[in-house]
Amino acid sequence: GPRSGRAGGGDRNGEHTGYLRMRGLPFSATKKEVCGFFRDYCPVEDSVSFTYRSDGRATGEGYVGFGSVEDSRGAMTLHRNMMGSRYIELFISSKEEHQRSVARAGGH
């Protein structure tokens, strides 16, 4: 339909591709903690990436891939659940967005 559901700078109603973007992560979050948060939905630990500012500080945003589109759709039920003391916001991401993030985080 014409409504893309992108209000608020994120998509929660679009086509799932197996990737989610996370916002509000604790700055100390690790891949293992992210996988623990999504443990019921087959997160792929190697796919977890965090975004950093140019000064190297964490932004509190990150990306995670799942074993299947069904898993990423299911994982959306964790939107606004807590990781540590932080609410984690979840948005539908894409393989392209994820790969750009990983390339940036590569430290090249």
Order of alpha helices (4+ residues) and beta strands (2+ residues): beta-alpha-beta-beta-alpha-beta-beta-alpha
